[in-house]
Amino acid sequence: MCPAELPMNERSRQAAKIQENPQDYKVCEGCGSIVTSRTTACPSCHAYQFDPGEQRVIKQARALARRNANSVLSSDLA
């Protein structure tokens, strides 16, 4: 199951995990996705600029946990 398809309670669990270790993540400047710190290109939008700031990661994780997923997946296009 892709993160965009996760139910809200699972999104909340993932957000909590991210907030516990924000140094392991960064926020894509192109689409706002949260990716691991070792990612070089966003898998969602292919951007390569990221904000690794811990406060930004925490803020984005909280925001994403509160809203429904709205990503377009490759399976949506098939």
NORKAPE-V245075 format. One record per helix or strand of 2 or more residues. SS is the DSSP state (2 for helix, 1 for strand). FROM is the first residue (numbers start at 0). LEN is the number of residues. If there is no record, write none. Layout:
# NORKAPE-V245075
ss:SS from:FROM len:LEN
ss:SS from:FROM len:LEN
This chain:
# NORKAPE-V245075
ss:2 from:2 len:3
ss:2 from:7 len:13
ss:2 from:21 len:3
ss:1 from:24 len:4
ss:1 from:33 len:3
ss:1 from:49 len:2
ss:2 from:53 len:13
ss:2 from:73 len:4
